[in-house]
Amino acid sequence: MLLPRRTLLGLMTTGLLAPPARAQAPLPTLRSARGQAIRFADPAPVGRHQLIGLDGRAVPLDRFQGTVLIVNFFATWCPPCRQELPALDALLQREPGIRAVAISVDREGARIVRPYLAALRLNRLPAFIDPEFRVARRADEATPQDPFRLFGLPLSYVLTPDGRNFGYVAGAMDWAGDSARALLAEAGGAR
């Protein structure tokens, strides 16, 4: 069951939304909508996924492999997402050795996402859609084998250059801050 937008946002900001269990390491409860970085004890490969572009074309996720990759999940109705997407775009401009993709889970797909992203004036951040939750699974439908599980938005997974799921950031992250730099540097060295 997908929670109504207000309920999901309320749970995110009050800290009542708990992440799903992970087979590799127990995950703590989301405490706030501020970026809480979680590193997995044993980064597992994410496998093959097809991302659907705003133009409807499929792009393999492993096309972005070879450097640290941030896989950000967002929705147009999510206020913290509106702040985080420009921060990710700015990160890509400052740090050419980092890549990122933004994936919308809006049910309306590209029709609603395209004008939303245009209003944010993003220059470098590639955007994709996943209205049917094929790349990421909702927490209530996820299994421990699913590498991308959504238990709140925004949610960003950090992948190592060889395509392993290093960890995630629950809530909006200050991608220009020291914590983000340390997380990305650590993911780049993890093999």
N, C-alpha and C positions, 0 to 999 in steps of 0.2 A: 504494500500500500504506500503510495506517495503522499507525504504529508502536505497539507496546504502551505502555501508560501509563508504566510504570517507565522504559522506554528513552527515551521522549520527554522525561520530566522529567529524567532523567540527562543527556541531551544538552543540555537547556536550561541546567541549573545548572552544567555543566562548560564550557559555551561551545563545544561541538563542533557545534552545530546552526547551519548557515549559512543565511542568507536566500536567496531566489531572485533571479535577475537581474532588473533593471527596465529597461525600454527607455529611460526618461528619465534615469536616473542610476544609477551602480553603487552597490550596497548593501554596507556592511561586514558582517563576520561578527559575530554576537551574542557578546559577550564574557562576559556574566553574566546572571543572572536579574534584575538590577537594571535599572531603566528606562534604556534607551539610546534617546534621541530622534533620529530621522532625518528631515530635511526634504528634500522632493523639489525639484529645481531648477526644475521647471516643473509646478506642481500641475494635474493633469488632472481633468476631470469624472468622477464615479463612475458616472454613468448611473442608470437606474431599477432599484430593487430592492424586492422585497416582503419584509417581515419578518413572521414568523409568531409571534403572541403565545402566551402560555401557555394561552390559551383557544382556540387554533386559528384565530383570525381574522387575516387579512392586513392589514398596515399598511404603506403606502408609506414608504420611507426618506425621501423628499423632504418628508414631513410635518414633519420635524424641521429642515428647512432654514430659513435666515434668521438664524442665529447660529452660532457655533463649535459643532461637534458632535463628540463623542468616540464612536467606534464600537468598543466593547470586545468582544473574543472571549475566552470563558472555558470552563472545564469544571469540573464538580463535583469531580473527582479531582485538580485542580491546586492544590497548597498556596499558591503565590504569588497565585493568583486569589482565594483565600479572604481574603487580606489586601487585595487591590486593590479588590474590589467595594465594601466599606464606605468606602474612601477616596474612590471615585468618588461614592458616595451623599452623603458629607459635602461634597464639592466642589460638588455641585448645591445643597446647602443654603446654602453660603457665597457662591456666585457665581451669582446668578440669570440672568446673561447667557450662561451656558454650558449646553449640553444634552449629554446622554449617553444611550446605549442600551447594554445588555449583551446579548450574543448567545451562548447556550450551544451548543457543538458536541457535547454528549453524545448518544450514539446512542439512549439511552432516552427522550430528549425531555422533555416537561413533567412526566411521572410522577416523574422523579428531580430535576428542576430546581426544581419548586415547593417541596418541603420544604427543600431546600438553601437557597434564598433566604429562606424564612421563618425558618430558624435564624439567618441573618445579620442579620435585622431591618432590611432596607433599606426606606426610606420614600419615596424620590424617584426611584430609578433604574428606568426601565422595562426589563423583561426579555423576551427573545425566544428562540426556538430555531431552530437550523439543523443538525439531525442529518444531513442529506443534503448538506451543503456547497453549497447553492445561492447563498448570499450570498457566502461566502468559499470560496475553493478551497484545497485542500491544496497545499502547495508542489510536490509531485511531479506534480500534475495542472494546475497553473496555467499560464497563458500571460501574456505581457507586457501583454495587454489587460485582464486581470482586475484590478480595482482593489483587491480585498481578497484577499491571499494569506497563508495560515497556515503559518508555519515554526517555531512555538513558541507557548506560552501562558504567561501572558496576552499578548495582542497588542492594542494600541489604535491605531486610525487616527484622525487628527485632520482633520476636514473644515472648509473655510472656509464662511462664511455663504452663499456662492453654490453650495455643493455640490462643491467641488473637493477632491481628496485632497492635503492639505498635507504630510502625513508620517505617521509612525507611531512608537509607543513599543514596543519589544520588551522584555518582562519587566515586572515590577511597577514602577509609577511612584509616587513620592511626590507625589500630586496637590496637596498643600498647600505644596510646596517652591518655591523660586525658579525652578528649571529648568522646572517645569510651568507656572508663571505666565508665564514669558517665552515658552514655546512657544505657549500659548493666546492670548496677546496678539498675537504675530506672525501667527498663523493668522487672527485677527480682522481684521487689517489687510491681509492678502494678498488680492489680487483679480486 
